[in-house]
Amino acid sequence: MTERPERPLPLRSAIAAWKRRLLPRRDRGSAEVFRAFETAFGDGSRSRPVSFRRGVLLVEVESAAHFHELRNFARRASVERLNRAIGSPLVTEVSFRLASPPSPAGMPH
């Protein structure tokens, strides 16, 4: 008697299984932290996540005033807000940097 082939997996399940096998753990954490950033701070935020490594989220901030406020007064609250949005303590620290100003039209970077 011949064996029946396995039923095909739904595409979503196949991709999720592939990601679990091939992507490093920190990359999956990065995606989760970046989504949590959007949830916690909104799309209209004057800042954006840049990288996430070893529990440290690097956030780029558009204005010097906002950078100063976040770095000096909201760092701890940002960590708590992100971890609450994630549902686990993935973020141990948030580091901020000032974004480079956009170059004038027609000028190379």
ZIGI-V644795 format. One record per residue. RES is the residue in one small letter. NEAR is the number of other C-alpha atoms within 8 Angstrom. D_LAST is the distance of its C-alpha to the last C-alpha in Angstrom with 2 decimals. Layout:
# ZIGI-V644795
RES:NEAR:D_LAST / RES:NEAR:D_LAST
This chain:
# ZIGI-V644795
m:2:67.30 / t:3:63.63 / e:4:60.93 / r:4:58.93 / p:4:55.19 / e:4:53.22 / r:4:51.98 / p:4:48.34 / l:6:45.99 / p:6:44.17 / l:6:40.54 / r:6:39.33 / s:8:41.63 / a:9:40.63 / i:8:36.90 / a:8:37.69 / a:8:39.87 / w:8:37.26 / k:8:34.63 / r:7:37.21 / r:6:37.97 / l:6:34.60 / l:8:31.95 / p:6:31.93 / r:6:33.36 / r:9:30.25 / d:8:28.30 / r:9:31.09 / g:10:30.99 / s:11:27.27 / a:8:27.90 / e:9:30.86 / v:13:29.08 / f:9:26.14 / r:8:28.83 / a:11:30.71 / f:13:27.73 / e:9:27.60 / t:8:31.38 / a:9:31.56 / f:8:28.75 / g:8:28.30 / d:5:25.53 / g:5:25.00 / s:7:24.20 / r:8:21.49 / s:8:20.63 / r:9:20.08 / p:11:21.17 / v:8:18.72 / s:8:21.28 / f:13:25.01 / r:8:26.74 / r:5:30.26 / g:9:30.84 / v:11:27.74 / l:13:25.39 / l:12:21.91 / v:13:20.88 / e:12:17.62 / v:14:18.64 / e:11:17.10 / s:9:19.04 / a:8:20.37 / a:6:23.89 / h:10:23.83 / f:13:22.41 / h:9:25.29 / e:9:27.82 / l:10:26.99 / r:10:26.78 / n:7:29.93 / f:8:32.13 / a:9:31.32 / r:12:30.43 / r:9:33.93 / a:7:34.40 / s:9:31.17 / v:12:32.53 / e:8:35.86 / r:9:34.50 / l:13:32.45 / n:12:35.42 / r:9:37.71 / a:10:35.55 / i:11:35.49 / g:6:39.16 / s:6:38.90 / p:8:37.46 / l:9:34.44 / v:12:32.10 / t:8:33.24 / e:10:30.35 / v:13:27.28 / s:10:24.47 / f:11:21.89 / r:9:18.42 / l:10:16.47 / a:8:13.44 / s:5:10.11 / p:4:10.14 / p:4:8.46 / s:7:6.23 / p:5:9.01 / a:4:10.11 / g:4:9.47 / m:6:6.54 / p:4:3.84 / h:3:0.00
